[in-house]
Amino acid sequence: MSVIAECKRRKIVFSIGHSTAGIETAEQAVQAGATLITHLFNGMQQLHHRDPGIVGLLGSEDALPRPYYGIICDGIHIHKSCVKLAYRSHPHGAILVTDSMPQLGLPDGHYEWTNGKRITKDGAHLHLEGEETIAGRYRLTKNVADF
């Protein structure tokens, strides 16, 4: 939390995400100065009724500022009902993220990626070779308000 406060003091935007942090830790991070959630719903503890994790920041107490949130609205990363839930909770906080990948413009097949990994392109889906783990998508298919 001290790193977040120091970043804020230096006018550095601090983003939280890709974390299994619970709601209490997430709220402490916002109190310390975090102002953004990276890839809401992705790579984090999923919403649970007893501990909603980072996602729960959208419903935190009114005294706590709600952070902006990046959300990937490509119809693959998250279900459209989750997009609606986030947008209706905090419409002015939405930052649309495409998670673009240049391989989408290539024929279906297997391609080199980063750190010695390969990705498989199958239509509009890009995933790690031999896995179903999403590797990204090229374009935003809809406006968040259209969900």
C-alpha positions as CSV (number, residue, x, y, z in Angstrom):
1,M,0.0,0.0,0.0
2,S,2.9,2.3,0.6
3,V,4.0,1.9,-3.0
4,I,0.6,2.9,-4.2
5,A,0.7,6.0,-2.0
6,E,4.2,6.9,-3.2
7,C,3.0,6.5,-6.8
8,K,0.1,8.8,-6.1
9,R,2.4,11.4,-4.5
10,R,4.5,11.3,-7.7
11,K,1.4,11.6,-9.9
12,I,1.8,8.1,-11.3
13,V,-1.5,6.3,-12.0
14,F,-1.6,3.0,-10.1
15,S,-3.8,0.3,-11.6
16,I,-4.8,-2.9,-9.8
17,G,-5.8,-6.2,-11.5
18,H,-4.6,-9.6,-12.6
19,S,-4.7,-10.4,-8.9
20,T,-6.5,-12.7,-6.5
21,A,-6.9,-9.8,-4.0
22,G,-10.0,-9.8,-1.9
23,I,-12.4,-6.9,-1.5
24,E,-10.7,-5.6,1.7
25,T,-7.3,-5.5,0.0
26,A,-8.8,-3.9,-3.1
27,E,-10.5,-1.2,-1.1
28,Q,-7.3,-0.5,0.8
29,A,-5.6,-0.1,-2.5
30,V,-8.2,2.5,-3.6
31,Q,-7.9,4.3,-0.3
32,A,-4.1,4.4,-0.8
33,G,-4.5,5.9,-4.3
34,A,-5.2,3.2,-6.9
35,T,-7.5,4.7,-9.5
36,L,-7.8,2.1,-12.2
37,I,-8.6,-1.6,-12.6
38,T,-6.8,-3.5,-15.3
39,H,-8.9,-5.9,-17.5
40,L,-11.9,-6.1,-15.2
41,F,-13.1,-9.8,-14.7
42,N,-9.9,-11.2,-16.4
43,G,-7.0,-12.7,-14.5
44,M,-8.6,-12.0,-11.1
45,Q,-10.7,-13.6,-8.4
46,Q,-14.2,-13.9,-9.8
47,L,-17.2,-12.2,-8.2
48,H,-18.3,-14.2,-5.2
49,H,-21.2,-13.2,-2.9
50,R,-19.1,-13.3,0.3
51,D,-15.9,-11.7,-1.1
52,P,-16.4,-10.1,-4.5
53,G,-12.7,-9.4,-4.9
54,I,-11.5,-6.5,-7.1
55,V,-14.8,-6.7,-9.1
56,G,-16.6,-5.7,-5.9
57,L,-15.0,-2.2,-6.0
58,L,-17.9,-1.3,-8.4
59,G,-20.3,-1.7,-5.5
60,S,-18.1,-0.3,-2.6
61,E,-19.3,2.3,-0.2
62,D,-20.1,5.7,-1.7
63,A,-17.4,7.3,0.5
64,L,-14.8,5.3,-1.4
65,P,-14.1,6.6,-4.9
66,R,-14.9,4.0,-7.6
67,P,-11.9,3.4,-9.9
68,Y,-12.0,3.5,-13.6
69,Y,-11.9,0.0,-15.2
70,G,-10.5,-1.4,-18.4
71,I,-12.9,-3.9,-19.9
72,I,-12.4,-6.1,-23.0
73,C,-15.7,-6.0,-24.9
74,D,-14.9,-8.4,-27.7
75,G,-17.5,-11.1,-26.9
76,I,-14.8,-13.6,-26.1
77,H,-13.0,-12.4,-22.9
78,I,-16.1,-11.9,-20.8
79,H,-19.8,-12.5,-21.2
80,K,-22.0,-9.7,-22.3
81,S,-23.9,-9.8,-19.0
82,C,-20.7,-9.0,-17.1
83,V,-20.1,-6.0,-19.4
84,K,-23.7,-4.8,-18.7
85,L,-23.2,-5.3,-14.9
86,A,-20.0,-3.2,-14.9
87,Y,-21.3,-0.5,-17.2
88,R,-24.5,-0.1,-15.2
89,S,-22.6,0.0,-12.0
90,H,-20.2,2.7,-13.1
91,P,-20.8,3.9,-16.7
92,H,-18.4,6.9,-16.4
93,G,-15.6,4.6,-15.3
94,A,-15.5,2.3,-18.4
95,I,-12.4,2.3,-20.6
96,L,-12.8,0.0,-23.6
97,V,-9.8,-2.3,-24.3
98,T,-9.4,-4.2,-27.5
99,D,-6.6,-6.6,-26.5
100,S,-5.6,-6.4,-30.1
101,M,-3.4,-9.0,-31.8
102,P,-2.0,-8.7,-35.3
103,Q,-2.3,-12.5,-35.9
104,L,-6.0,-12.1,-36.4
105,G,-5.4,-10.8,-39.9
106,L,-3.4,-14.0,-40.8
107,P,-4.8,-17.4,-42.0
108,D,-5.8,-19.9,-39.4
109,G,-2.8,-21.7,-38.0
110,H,0.0,-21.7,-35.4
111,Y,2.3,-18.6,-34.9
112,E,5.3,-17.6,-32.8
113,W,4.3,-15.3,-30.0
114,T,6.3,-14.1,-26.9
115,N,8.7,-15.8,-24.5
116,G,9.0,-18.9,-26.7
117,K,5.3,-19.5,-26.7
118,R,3.1,-20.1,-29.7
119,I,-0.5,-19.2,-30.4
120,T,-3.2,-20.8,-32.4
121,K,-5.5,-18.8,-34.6
122,D,-8.9,-20.4,-35.2
123,G,-11.2,-17.9,-36.9
124,A,-11.6,-14.9,-34.5
125,H,-10.2,-16.9,-31.6
126,L,-6.5,-16.7,-30.6
127,H,-5.3,-19.0,-27.8
128,L,-2.1,-20.4,-26.5
129,E,-1.1,-23.4,-28.5
130,G,-2.5,-26.7,-27.1
131,E,-4.6,-24.8,-24.5
132,E,-7.8,-22.9,-24.4
133,T,-6.2,-19.9,-22.6
134,I,-7.2,-16.7,-24.6
135,A,-4.2,-15.0,-26.2
136,G,-6.1,-11.9,-27.3
137,R,-8.4,-10.6,-30.0
138,Y,-8.0,-8.0,-32.7
139,R,-11.0,-5.7,-32.6
140,L,-13.8,-4.5,-30.4
141,T,-17.0,-5.9,-31.8
142,K,-19.5,-3.7,-30.0
143,N,-19.7,-0.5,-28.0
144,V,-20.1,-1.2,-24.3
145,A,-23.4,0.7,-24.2
146,D,-24.8,-1.6,-26.9
147,F,-24.5,-4.7,-24.7
